[in-house]
Amino acid sequence: MSILLQVDFPYAGPWGEAMSEAMRGLAESIAGEPGLIWKIWTENPASGEAGGIYLFADRASAEAYLAMHTARLNGFGISPVNGKLFEVNGTLSAIDRAPL
């Protein structure tokens, strides 16, 4: 069963295209994470938050990634890191055109 991971944390920028340039290497690294199907990067300059929505093939991969990513962000001085795991209801999600 697919697992959705929602992560958000305080972030002071950069935003938009500057964020894309600054985080390209990180995005390429994340693309190789075990069990990762896809990630949507999120940013909200108005509230000073960033994060992502991830789809993993299994819970173990999602949990391992969340633990590693939380430690990485904490190492950059970013805290708190909020992470939530959800099981995906594929039947209902398919009705609403989810990219599963």
N, C-alpha and C positions, 0 to 999 in steps of 0.2 A: 504494500500500500504506500502510495506517495505521501510524503510529509512536507508540509509548508512551514517554513521558518520565517518569522517576522522579527526584524531587528531594528532598533532605533537607539540613538545616542546623541548627546549634545555635540554640536559641531559648529565651528566658527568660520568655515569656508576653507578654501575657495569654492565657488558655486558655478553651475552651468558649464560652459566650455572650458573655463580654467580648471574646474574640478575634473573634467574629462581628461585633460592633458596631464594633470598632476597624479591622477589615480590609474592611468592606463596600465602600468606595470602590475599594480595590485589586481586590477580586473583580469588581466591575463593569468595571473597566479590563481585567482579564485576559479577561473574556468577549468582548471585542472584538478580541482578538489574531488576526492572520491565521492561518488553518489550524487554529485550535483547535476541536475537536469537543466536548470536555468536560474538566473538572478535578474531581478529588476532593481536598479539603483534608485533610491529615493533621496530627495533633498528638499528642505523647507527653510530658505534663508530667513523668512519672517519670524520663525520660532527658534532658529538656531539649532536645527536637528537634521540629521542625515541617517541613512540606514539602507535597508534593502528587504525585499521579499524574495525568498529562495524556494525552489522546489527541489527536494531530494528524493532519491529512489527509495530510501528506507530511513527509519528512525535512528539507527545507529550512526549512519553518516551525518545526519542532521545534528545529532547531539555532539558528535566529535567536532564538527565544524564550529558549532556555537561555543564550545569550550575553548577551542583554539583561537577563534576570532575575538572572544571576550578578553582573553589573556593578551592578545596582540594589541587591542585597543587600549586596555589598561596600561600596557607598556608605553603607549604614546601619551599617557596622562588623561585619557578619555574615560570618564565614569559619570554616571552609571551607564552600563550597557544593558538594555532591556531586550530580552529574547523570549519568544513564545513559539511553541511547536503545536501544530494542528494536523490531524489526519485529514486527508482530502476525500470528500465524497465525490468520486469520479462520475457517478451517474448524473447527479444534479449539476455538477460543474460542466459536463458536456452539453447539457441543455442550454447553458448560458455561455457557450463558446469558449470555455477555458482552454488555454493552450497546453493540454495534457498530452 
